[in-house]
Amino acid sequence: MAAVFDRPSLLQRTLPLFQGFDGPLAFAVFMLASAGLLIMYSSGFDHGTRFSDHGRNMLIAGAIMFVVAQVPPQRLMTLAVPLYIVGVGLLIAVAVFGITKKGARRWLYVGVVIQPSEIMKIAMPMMLAWWFQKREGQLRALDFIVAALLLLVPVALIMKQPDLGTALLVLAAGLAVIFFAGISWKLIAPPVLLGLVGIALLVVFEPKLCADGYRWLVLHDYQQQRICTLLDPTRDPLGKGFHIIQGMIAIGSGGLFGKGFMAGTQTHLEFIPERTTDFIFAAYSEEFGLVGTLALIAAFIFLILRGLAIALDAPTLFARLLGGALTMIFFTYAFVNMGMVSGILPVVGVPLPFISYGGTAMVTLGLALGILMSIARSKRLVQT
């Protein structure tokens, strides 16, 4: 009988906390985090504590992921509406009395300085997933219109700051939920075709539209300049086009196998701007070449496919929509960052997940991973 009252060991008490964790997803994150630490050590060699800070941020994100993974998706669903309301309220507060830095009003002081737009990267897909869960089985066109309005309010407030990168990520997360909810292709096709026509006209009339003194009514000056620079970075090679040109040079000079770890000349001679943040992909490609770049892309593809598989197997509509949208956030982060560094997309402030330096973005990624782990965990616990 004594064995019945034996105190369980520490391992026996903590093991249930890891039960149901998704091994393949954790492996993909581990590989990307390892690549991030490796290139951060090289590119941040003269940036003081960038490497150690990057490692600390990863540990914080890992801890957040572990804690959030313990919260069932049903509990997360109850937080969707309050989190969305708080996020929109903070965005309005930023517009009224936010802190302005470098011409942008994006921050708010509430004892500490915060960037409320980061909250919406998670709150937005949670809110829309909650909305469609409540309307499950009786979806109408009006429900998608309401979802679009819920999405456009925070996106418009973020664009006003202005913060094109974050607005793009929030918009992509919201559109992913709407798409996965089953919106008709008849509603998707018109804006897509309109966008393609707009791009074609922009390319054709680029000399006139990008001429000095010509202003686009719907964009800020710096946003217009980024698009014009994308179309022709040689227009200002030592100014606005410098980032794109140096990024492409670094990627191309890496060749097939790269110049080797700590041997990137564009990186270590400081030709690559923002080489530890937005343009770290250029530093990575220079040192590890095409082979290393393809391996990095393969790791991201594996992460995205695994996230979609978890979403597809989720037990509720809320979990499926939220899991799919959060997975597409990883896709948007990676695609936009690699695209802008490679010169196929305008330069926006979007980091490369687990690779770029940045504490706020890492916390957001930790939250997203924690929710995905929670969805996977809930499904496995139900099965067992």
N, C-alpha and C positions, 0 to 999 in steps of 0.2 A: 504493500500500500504506500510505502514511502515514495515510490517513483511518481505517484500521482501528484504529490505536492512539491516535486522538485521544481525549483525556479528555472524557467527557460533561459538558455544562454542568450548573449547579445545577438549572435548570428540568427538564432531562431526568432527573436523579436523583430529584427530588422528585415529579414528575408521577405515577409509578406509585402513590405513597402515596394519591393522591386518586382513583385509578381505581376505578370501581364505586360511588362515593359517590352516594347518592340525592338528586338535585337537588330534586324536589318536597318531600321531607321537610325538607331544609336550608332551603328557601324559607319554609316554614311556621314553622319555628323562628326564622328571621331576623325575620319579621314580628311574632311574639309578643315576641321580645326587644326589638325597637324600641319596641313599645307599652309594655313594661315600663320601659325607660329613660325614656321620655317622662313617664309618670305618676309614676315615682319622683322625677324632678327636681322635679315640682310638689308632690307630697304630702310629700316629704322635705326641703322647702326649709329647715326650721329644725331638722333632725335631724343637724346636723354633716356627717359624711362619708358619709351613707347612699347618696347618688347615686353617688359614686366607688367606694364599697365594693360596691355592686350591680353596677357595671360590671366591677370586678375579679372578683367571683364568677362572672359570666358568662364571662369570659375563662378562668378556671380550669375551669369546666364544659366550655367548648369544647375546651380542651386535653385534658381527660379523654376527651371524646367521640372526638377524633381518635386518641388512643392506643388506646382500646378497639376502635375500628373496625378496627384493623389485626390484631386477634386473631381467628382463624377460630372459628366457632361450635363446631367439634369440640374446640378447645382450651378454650373456655369451659365445655364440658360436663364436662371433667375437674376443674374447680374447684367444681362444684356441691355435692358432698357435703362436702368440707373446709370450704367457706364456710358451709354450713348448720350443721355441727357447731360451728365457731368461734362463729357467731352465737348459737346456743342456749346454749353455754357461757358466753358473755359476759352473756347475759340472766340466767342463774342467778347469776353473780357479782354482777350489779347487785342482785338480790333479797337477797343475803347481806350484801354490804358496799359497796353503791353509795352515791353522793352524793345527799343529799336537798336539794331546793330547792323552796320554796313548797308543802311538803306532798307532793311527788312524788319518788320515788326512781327516776330515769331515767338517771343518768350514772355513769360509772366512770372512775377515775383510773388511767391506765397510762403514766405519764410526762407525758401530756397528758390533758385531760378529753374523753371521747368519749361518744356516745349510741348504744349497741349496737343499739337497736331500729331505727335507720336502716339497718343492714346487712341486716336481714331483708326490707326492701322489695325488694331484688334477690335475696338468697339464697333466699327462699321460693319464688318462681316458678321459679328455676333448679333447685332441689331437686325440685320436683314434676314439672317438665318432664323431668329426668333419670330420675325414677322411671317415668313413663309411656313414655319412650323404651325403657327396659329391658324393659317389659312389652308392647311393641308387638306386635300380632297375637294376643295371648292375654289380653286384659283380661277380668277377672271382677269381680263385685261386691266381693270381698275386696280387690282392688287399690285400689278407690275408698275403702274403709274405711281402709286403710293410709294413703292420701293425706290423708284427713280428719284422722287422728291426727297425721301430720307437720305439718299446718297448725295444729291446735288447740294444740299444745304451745307454740310461740312466741307465738301470739295470747294465750293465757292468761297467760303470763309478762309480756307487755306490758300487758295489762289490769290486772294486779296492781300495776303501778308507781305510780299508774295513768296511762295515756296512751291515751285513747279514740281520738284522731285517728289516731295511728300504727297502733294495733291495727286500726282500720277499713281503712286502706290495705293492710296486710299481709294481712288477711282477704280483701279484694277481689281482690288479686293472686293469692292461692292459689285462690280460688273460680273465677277466670277460667280458670286452667290446668285445673282439674277439669272445668269446663263444656266447654272446647274439646277435652278428651280424649274426650268423647262420653258423659258420664253420662246415664242415662235420665231422661226427664221425670217418670217415676213417682217417682223419688227427689227431684226438685226441687220438685214441686208441694206435698207436705205442709208443709215448713217455710215456703214462701211463703204458703200459706193460713193457717198458724198465725200468721205475722207480721202479716198483714192483719187477722185477728181480734183480735190483741193491740192493734193501733193503733186499731181501732174501739172496743174496750172502754175504752182509755185516753181517747179523746175523749169518750165518753159519761159516764164516771165521773170526769172530770178534776177537778171541784170537790172531791170526796172524796179522791182520790189525791194531790192537790197541796195539801191542807190542811196547816197548820202542825202539826208533830208526827208526821205520817204518814211512815213510812220504808219504802222498797222494799228487800227483802232482797238483790236481785241487783245493785244499783247503788250506787255511792258517792253521798254526799249531793250533791256538786257536779254529778254526772251527772244525778241526779234533778231538781235545780233547773234545769238547762239544758233538759230536756224540758218541764218545767212552764212555764218562761219562754217557750218556743216556742209553747205552746198559748195563753198569755195574757201577752204582754210588758208589758201595762199593770198587771199585778199589782205590779210594782216598777219603775216607769218611770225612777227616778233611781238604781237599783241594778242588779240582775241583768238587767232588761229594757232598760237604756240602750243597749247595743250594738246590739241588733236594731232598736230604734225609730229610732236615729240613722242606721243603715245604710239603712233603708227610706226615711227622709226624704230622704237624699242622693240615692238612686237616683231617687226620684220627682221631686225638684226639678230634675233634669237635663233633663227634658222631651224634646223630639224631637232637638234638635241639641246640647244641653248648654249650660253656662254659659261655656264657653271655657277654653282652656289657661291655667292659673294663676289662674283666676277662680272656682273653687269655694268658696263661702262656708262650707259645712259643713266642708270640708277645711281651709281656711286659718284659720278661726276655732276650729279644734281641737274641733269637736263630734264628729267621727268618731274613736272610739278605735281604736288599733292601725292607723292609716291607711296605714302603709307595709308592714304584714305581712298579718295575716288579713283586714282589712277594706279593703284597697286597691281591691277591686272597686267599693266604694261611691264612693270618690274618683274612680275612672275614669269611672263612670257619670254622676256629677254634672257632670264637666267636658266629657264627649263625648256625653252623651245617649243616646237609644235607638239612633240610627244608629251611633254609635261602639261601643255595646255589642253590637249585632247583628254588626258587623264583627269584633269580638273573638271572639264565639261562632263565627262562620263560620271564623275562622282555627283555632280549636281543633277544630272538626268536620273541617276539611281535614287537620289533623295526625293525628287519630284514624283517619280513613278511609285515609290513606296508610300509617299504621302497620299497620293490619289487612291492607291489600293486600300489604305486604311480608311479613307473617306467612303469609298465604295462599299466597304464591309461594315460600316457603322450601323448601329441598331435603330437610330431615329433619324428623321429628316433633318432636324436641327444639327445633329452631329455630322451628317453627311455633307450638308451645305457648308458648315463651318470648316470642317476638315478639308474639303476641296478648295475653299477660298484661301485658307491659310497656306496650303501647298502652292497655290498660284502666286502668293506673295513672294515665296522663294524664287519661283520662276521669273517674276517681274524684276526682282532685285538683280538676279544674275544676268538676265537678258539685257536689261537697260544698261547696267554697268559695263558689261563686255562690249555692248554695241556702241556706247559713247566713246569708250577708249579706242575702239577699232575704227572709229570714224564713220559709222553707219547710222548713228543716232545723235541728236544734239546733246551737248554736255549739260547734265543736270546732277544735282547733289544726291546721287543714289549709291550707297556703298555696296561692295561685293560681300555677300553673307559669309561670316566666319573668317574672311580674309582681311577686309578693310578694318582700320582702327576706328573705334567709336563706341563709347559706352552705352549711349541711348539706343542705338540700333541693335547692339548686342542683347540688351535687355528685352527689346521687342521680339527678337528672334528666339530668345529663351522662352518667352511667354507662348509664342506660336508653337514651338516644339513641345512645350508642356501640355498644351491643349491637344495636339496630335497624339501624344503619349497617353493622355487621359482617355481619348476616344478608343485607341487600340486596347488599352487596359480594361476599359469597361466591357468591350466586346469579349475579350478572353475570359474575364471573370464570370460573365453571364454563361459562357459555354461550359465553364468548369463547375 
